[in-house]
Amino acid sequence: MRTDFDPAETGTRRFYQLMTSVVVPRPIAWVSTRSAAGVDNLAPHSFFTVAGVAPPVVQFTSVGRKDSLRNIEATGEFVVCLTPEPLFEQVNATGTDFDDDTSEFDTVGLVREPSRTVAPPRVASSPVALECRLRQVVEVGSCFLVLGDVLHAAVHTETLGEDGLPTLDRLAPLSRLGRDEWGAPPQVREITRIPVEQWPGHYRKG
């Protein structure tokens, strides 16, 4: 037995709540921007993923026209910082709808760190920062998909494993769930992808 939800009948807000309750967990882009007036903004966006590899591109969605989007359109630059579990309360606090002349860095008490390739600062205590240049903004109804070319990645050295890449346990990333729920770093399982040649009964044509 299933319960059916029709977007047209359910309503925008309710269907949004449904979507964010089932598309879980979602990584969070902690987006740092600088306004044309020089105010540093910081806000979490939980519609976030990798969009391309060569060149490296990340994307996040602004649900509505928010300060992050306006600043990026004005300057063409932004930084995506990782949201680690120890900064849980600060990440949540930066989601407050402050006036556009208020810096979340100062209000929440987060230390800035200069970026190497763009003007917006990094969150100094965030283990990873991806410095980005705007590639494209795609309007999708009431939302705006922001794609950025990754110009530089700055990673805290202590998060790197023996292979030179960050490990999940050292990053301790937060994720967003439904309602007011957040996800802690998950249990990790490993499995190797099975090559097609190893499937029983496999044969190559010709």
Short mmCIF file of the C-alpha atoms (twelve columns), coordinates in Angstrom:
data_MODEL
# 
_entry.id   MODEL 
# 
loop_
_atom_site.group_PDB 
_atom_site.id 
_atom_site.type_symbol 
_atom_site.label_atom_id 
_atom_site.label_alt_id 
_atom_site.label_comp_id 
_atom_site.label_asym_id 
_atom_site.label_seq_id 
_atom_site.Cartn_x 
_atom_site.Cartn_y 
_atom_site.Cartn_z 
_atom_site.pdbx_PDB_model_num 
ATOM 1   C CA . MET A 1   0.000  0.000   0.000   1 
ATOM 2   C CA . ARG A 2   1.276  3.495   -0.861  1 
ATOM 3   C CA . THR A 3   0.121  7.055   -0.195  1 
ATOM 4   C CA . ASP A 4   0.065  9.207   -3.345  1 
ATOM 5   C CA . PHE A 5   1.176  12.853  -3.474  1 
ATOM 6   C CA . ASP A 6   0.334  15.008  -6.491  1 
ATOM 7   C CA . PRO A 7   2.396  18.243  -6.575  1 
ATOM 8   C CA . ALA A 8   -0.544 20.223  -7.952  1 
ATOM 9   C CA . GLU A 9   -2.873 19.013  -5.198  1 
ATOM 10  C CA . THR A 10  -0.380 18.867  -2.323  1 
ATOM 11  C CA . GLY A 11  0.822  22.451  -2.686  1 
ATOM 12  C CA . THR A 12  4.294  23.854  -3.170  1 
ATOM 13  C CA . ARG A 13  5.361  24.098  0.467   1 
ATOM 14  C CA . ARG A 14  4.060  20.682  1.461   1 
ATOM 15  C CA . PHE A 15  5.579  18.955  -1.559  1 
ATOM 16  C CA . TYR A 16  8.897  20.698  -0.844  1 
ATOM 17  C CA . GLN A 17  8.774  19.211  2.663   1 
ATOM 18  C CA . LEU A 18  8.070  15.798  1.161   1 
ATOM 19  C CA . MET A 19  10.974 16.070  -1.288  1 
ATOM 20  C CA . THR A 20  13.449 17.104  1.409   1 
ATOM 21  C CA . SER A 21  12.252 14.234  3.603   1 
ATOM 22  C CA . VAL A 22  12.931 11.584  0.960   1 
ATOM 23  C CA . VAL A 23  16.007 12.936  -0.838  1 
ATOM 24  C CA . VAL A 24  18.308 12.270  2.125   1 
ATOM 25  C CA . PRO A 25  20.980 12.670  3.275   1 
ATOM 26  C CA . ARG A 26  21.999 15.823  1.391   1 
ATOM 27  C CA . PRO A 27  25.501 17.319  1.563   1 
ATOM 28  C CA . ILE A 28  25.653 20.980  2.494   1 
ATOM 29  C CA . ALA A 29  27.400 23.760  0.595   1 
ATOM 30  C CA . TRP A 30  28.414 26.392  3.145   1 
ATOM 31  C CA . VAL A 31  28.640 29.227  0.634   1 
ATOM 32  C CA . SER A 32  30.814 32.240  1.335   1 
ATOM 33  C CA . THR A 33  30.305 35.323  -0.839  1 
ATOM 34  C CA . ARG A 34  31.211 38.995  -0.766  1 
ATOM 35  C CA . SER A 35  28.711 41.651  -1.796  1 
ATOM 36  C CA . ALA A 36  29.541 44.510  -4.148  1 
ATOM 37  C CA . ALA A 37  29.585 46.698  -1.022  1 
ATOM 38  C CA . GLY A 38  32.207 44.453  0.600   1 
ATOM 39  C CA . VAL A 39  30.021 42.582  3.118   1 
ATOM 40  C CA . ASP A 40  30.986 38.930  3.650   1 
ATOM 41  C CA . ASN A 41  27.992 36.583  3.574   1 
ATOM 42  C CA . LEU A 42  27.889 32.937  4.663   1 
ATOM 43  C CA . ALA A 43  24.917 30.607  4.231   1 
ATOM 44  C CA . PRO A 44  24.215 26.845  4.094   1 
ATOM 45  C CA . HIS A 45  22.579 25.387  0.972   1 
ATOM 46  C CA . SER A 46  21.583 21.728  1.115   1 
ATOM 47  C CA . PHE A 47  20.903 21.181  -2.598  1 
ATOM 48  C CA . PHE A 48  24.563 20.624  -3.474  1 
ATOM 49  C CA . THR A 49  26.684 18.236  -5.549  1 
ATOM 50  C CA . VAL A 50  29.505 17.802  -8.071  1 
ATOM 51  C CA . ALA A 51  28.397 18.827  -11.567 1 
ATOM 52  C CA . GLY A 52  31.501 18.166  -13.662 1 
ATOM 53  C CA . VAL A 53  34.987 16.697  -13.604 1 
ATOM 54  C CA . ALA A 54  36.970 18.171  -16.511 1 
ATOM 55  C CA . PRO A 55  36.749 21.042  -15.778 1 
ATOM 56  C CA . PRO A 56  35.830 20.537  -12.120 1 
ATOM 57  C CA . VAL A 57  32.429 22.112  -11.473 1 
ATOM 58  C CA . VAL A 58  30.200 22.158  -8.388  1 
ATOM 59  C CA . GLN A 59  26.588 23.227  -8.170  1 
ATOM 60  C CA . PHE A 60  24.174 24.356  -5.504  1 
ATOM 61  C CA . THR A 61  20.592 25.570  -5.659  1 
ATOM 62  C CA . SER A 62  19.359 28.824  -4.185  1 
ATOM 63  C CA . VAL A 63  15.738 28.278  -3.181  1 
ATOM 64  C CA . GLY A 64  14.571 31.774  -4.010  1 
ATOM 65  C CA . ARG A 65  16.764 34.791  -4.733  1 
ATOM 66  C CA . LYS A 66  18.920 34.953  -1.612  1 
ATOM 67  C CA . ASP A 67  21.989 36.999  -0.656  1 
ATOM 68  C CA . SER A 68  24.367 34.261  -1.799  1 
ATOM 69  C CA . LEU A 69  22.920 34.326  -5.294  1 
ATOM 70  C CA . ARG A 70  22.777 38.113  -5.540  1 
ATOM 71  C CA . ASN A 71  26.394 38.425  -4.428  1 
ATOM 72  C CA . ILE A 72  27.580 35.768  -6.872  1 
ATOM 73  C CA . GLU A 73  25.755 37.440  -9.745  1 
ATOM 74  C CA . ALA A 74  27.360 40.763  -8.799  1 
ATOM 75  C CA . THR A 75  30.944 39.505  -8.343  1 
ATOM 76  C CA . GLY A 76  31.148 36.145  -10.128 1 
ATOM 77  C CA . GLU A 77  32.901 34.465  -7.175  1 
ATOM 78  C CA . PHE A 78  32.112 32.225  -4.213  1 
ATOM 79  C CA . VAL A 79  33.649 29.634  -1.884  1 
ATOM 80  C CA . VAL A 80  32.044 26.352  -0.848  1 
ATOM 81  C CA . CYS A 81  33.182 25.256  2.614   1 
ATOM 82  C CA . LEU A 82  32.565 21.858  4.194   1 
ATOM 83  C CA . THR A 83  30.205 21.768  7.182   1 
ATOM 84  C CA . PRO A 84  31.857 19.586  9.853   1 
ATOM 85  C CA . GLU A 85  29.978 18.169  12.823  1 
ATOM 86  C CA . PRO A 86  31.850 20.268  15.455  1 
ATOM 87  C CA . LEU A 87  30.447 23.428  13.813  1 
ATOM 88  C CA . PHE A 88  26.859 22.165  13.834  1 
ATOM 89  C CA . GLU A 89  25.370 25.110  15.751  1 
ATOM 90  C CA . GLN A 90  27.317 27.718  13.778  1 
ATOM 91  C CA . VAL A 91  26.240 26.212  10.457  1 
ATOM 92  C CA . ASN A 92  22.605 26.301  11.561  1 
ATOM 93  C CA . ALA A 93  22.963 29.893  12.806  1 
ATOM 94  C CA . THR A 94  24.245 31.107  9.434   1 
ATOM 95  C CA . GLY A 95  20.940 29.995  7.921   1 
ATOM 96  C CA . THR A 96  19.217 32.881  9.730   1 
ATOM 97  C CA . ASP A 97  17.755 35.497  7.375   1 
ATOM 98  C CA . PHE A 98  19.918 38.442  8.428   1 
ATOM 99  C CA . ASP A 99  19.844 41.782  6.594   1 
ATOM 100 C CA . ASP A 100 22.152 41.936  3.578   1 
ATOM 101 C CA . ASP A 101 24.429 44.438  5.327   1 
ATOM 102 C CA . THR A 102 25.103 41.961  8.160   1 
ATOM 103 C CA . SER A 103 28.009 39.511  7.946   1 
ATOM 104 C CA . GLU A 104 27.278 36.039  9.279   1 
ATOM 105 C CA . PHE A 105 31.001 35.605  9.979   1 
ATOM 106 C CA . ASP A 106 30.874 38.400  12.551  1 
ATOM 107 C CA . THR A 107 27.408 37.680  13.930  1 
ATOM 108 C CA . VAL A 108 28.040 33.967  14.464  1 
ATOM 109 C CA . GLY A 109 31.683 34.410  15.510  1 
ATOM 110 C CA . LEU A 110 33.501 32.552  12.744  1 
ATOM 111 C CA . VAL A 111 37.085 33.381  11.835  1 
ATOM 112 C CA . ARG A 112 37.797 34.308  8.226   1 
ATOM 113 C CA . GLU A 113 40.729 32.968  6.232   1 
ATOM 114 C CA . PRO A 114 41.864 34.626  2.971   1 
ATOM 115 C CA . SER A 115 41.182 32.677  -0.197  1 
ATOM 116 C CA . ARG A 116 43.967 32.216  -2.740  1 
ATOM 117 C CA . THR A 117 42.086 32.850  -5.997  1 
ATOM 118 C CA . VAL A 118 38.857 34.709  -5.140  1 
ATOM 119 C CA . ALA A 119 37.800 37.611  -2.911  1 
ATOM 120 C CA . PRO A 120 35.252 35.859  -0.621  1 
ATOM 121 C CA . PRO A 121 36.978 34.428  2.459   1 
ATOM 122 C CA . ARG A 122 37.070 30.831  3.605   1 
ATOM 123 C CA . VAL A 123 35.789 29.637  6.981   1 
ATOM 124 C CA . ALA A 124 39.096 29.078  8.773   1 
ATOM 125 C CA . SER A 125 37.760 26.189  10.884  1 
ATOM 126 C CA . SER A 126 36.187 24.371  7.928   1 
ATOM 127 C CA . PRO A 127 38.399 21.461  6.825   1 
ATOM 128 C CA . VAL A 128 37.781 21.991  3.091   1 
ATOM 129 C CA . ALA A 129 37.202 25.082  0.959   1 
ATOM 130 C CA . LEU A 130 36.502 25.064  -2.782  1 
ATOM 131 C CA . GLU A 131 37.173 28.439  -4.382  1 
ATOM 132 C CA . CYS A 132 34.866 28.944  -7.349  1 
ATOM 133 C CA . ARG A 133 34.199 31.254  -10.278 1 
ATOM 134 C CA . LEU A 134 30.643 31.493  -11.560 1 
ATOM 135 C CA . ARG A 135 30.036 29.483  -14.710 1 
ATOM 136 C CA . GLN A 136 26.269 29.755  -15.079 1 
ATOM 137 C CA . VAL A 137 23.009 30.414  -13.261 1 
ATOM 138 C CA . VAL A 138 20.044 28.374  -14.445 1 
ATOM 139 C CA . GLU A 139 16.580 29.508  -13.390 1 
ATOM 140 C CA . VAL A 140 14.282 26.602  -12.491 1 
ATOM 141 C CA . GLY A 141 10.912 28.061  -11.537 1 
ATOM 142 C CA . SER A 142 11.366 29.755  -8.165  1 
ATOM 143 C CA . CYS A 143 14.865 28.302  -7.722  1 
ATOM 144 C CA . PHE A 144 18.274 29.088  -9.197  1 
ATOM 145 C CA . LEU A 145 20.890 26.455  -9.996  1 
ATOM 146 C CA . VAL A 146 24.370 27.958  -9.531  1 
ATOM 147 C CA . LEU A 147 27.285 26.257  -11.293 1 
ATOM 148 C CA . GLY A 148 30.852 27.239  -10.457 1 
ATOM 149 C CA . ASP A 149 34.245 26.256  -11.841 1 
ATOM 150 C CA . VAL A 150 36.486 25.121  -8.987  1 
ATOM 151 C CA . LEU A 151 39.660 27.188  -9.230  1 
ATOM 152 C CA . HIS A 152 41.364 25.922  -6.085  1 
ATOM 153 C CA . ALA A 153 40.792 23.454  -3.234  1 
ATOM 154 C CA . ALA A 154 42.276 24.108  0.210   1 
ATOM 155 C CA . VAL A 155 42.192 21.117  2.587   1 
ATOM 156 C CA . HIS A 156 43.323 20.879  6.203   1 
ATOM 157 C CA . THR A 157 46.342 18.580  6.108   1 
ATOM 158 C CA . GLU A 158 45.240 16.617  9.182   1 
ATOM 159 C CA . THR A 159 42.175 15.335  7.290   1 
ATOM 160 C CA . LEU A 160 44.296 13.558  4.670   1 
ATOM 161 C CA . GLY A 161 44.778 9.793   4.742   1 
ATOM 162 C CA . GLU A 162 47.734 7.719   3.613   1 
ATOM 163 C CA . ASP A 163 46.600 8.014   -0.005  1 
ATOM 164 C CA . GLY A 164 46.696 11.813  0.171   1 
ATOM 165 C CA . LEU A 165 42.912 12.213  0.058   1 
ATOM 166 C CA . PRO A 166 40.562 13.356  2.853   1 
ATOM 167 C CA . THR A 167 39.004 10.580  4.921   1 
ATOM 168 C CA . LEU A 168 35.373 10.659  5.974   1 
ATOM 169 C CA . ASP A 169 36.070 10.115  9.654   1 
ATOM 170 C CA . ARG A 170 38.439 13.103  9.731   1 
ATOM 171 C CA . LEU A 171 36.112 15.369  7.737   1 
ATOM 172 C CA . ALA A 172 33.083 14.473  9.899   1 
ATOM 173 C CA . PRO A 173 30.615 16.086  7.463   1 
ATOM 174 C CA . LEU A 174 27.116 17.122  8.450   1 
ATOM 175 C CA . SER A 175 24.176 16.478  6.135   1 
ATOM 176 C CA . ARG A 176 20.593 17.740  5.946   1 
ATOM 177 C CA . LEU A 177 17.577 15.516  6.324   1 
ATOM 178 C CA . GLY A 178 13.866 16.356  6.495   1 
ATOM 179 C CA . ARG A 179 12.116 18.762  8.872   1 
ATOM 180 C CA . ASP A 180 14.670 20.214  11.326  1 
ATOM 181 C CA . GLU A 181 16.759 17.052  11.225  1 
ATOM 182 C CA . TRP A 182 20.474 16.902  10.476  1 
ATOM 183 C CA . GLY A 183 22.668 13.899  9.799   1 
ATOM 184 C CA . ALA A 184 25.908 13.094  11.613  1 
ATOM 185 C CA . PRO A 185 28.829 11.387  9.860   1 
ATOM 186 C CA . PRO A 186 27.496 8.016   8.690   1 
ATOM 187 C CA . GLN A 187 28.712 4.480   9.222   1 
ATOM 188 C CA . VAL A 188 30.964 3.548   6.314   1 
ATOM 189 C CA . ARG A 189 30.848 0.312   4.289   1 
ATOM 190 C CA . GLU A 190 33.238 -0.574  1.482   1 
ATOM 191 C CA . ILE A 191 32.589 -2.659  -1.599  1 
ATOM 192 C CA . THR A 192 34.467 -2.995  -4.876  1 
ATOM 193 C CA . ARG A 193 32.571 -2.385  -8.107  1 
ATOM 194 C CA . ILE A 194 32.280 -5.658  -10.054 1 
ATOM 195 C CA . PRO A 195 33.833 -5.586  -13.550 1 
ATOM 196 C CA . VAL A 196 31.424 -6.831  -16.218 1 
ATOM 197 C CA . GLU A 197 33.918 -9.559  -17.158 1 
ATOM 198 C CA . GLN A 198 33.423 -11.147 -13.752 1 
ATOM 199 C CA . TRP A 199 29.656 -11.526 -14.027 1 
ATOM 200 C CA . PRO A 200 28.579 -15.184 -14.397 1 
ATOM 201 C CA . GLY A 201 27.753 -16.067 -17.988 1 
ATOM 202 C CA . HIS A 202 29.384 -12.929 -19.377 1 
ATOM 203 C CA . TYR A 203 30.749 -13.070 -22.906 1 
ATOM 204 C CA . ARG A 204 31.887 -10.447 -25.358 1 
ATOM 205 C CA . LYS A 205 30.292 -10.235 -28.764 1 
ATOM 206 C CA . GLY A 206 32.507 -10.941 -31.775 1 
# 
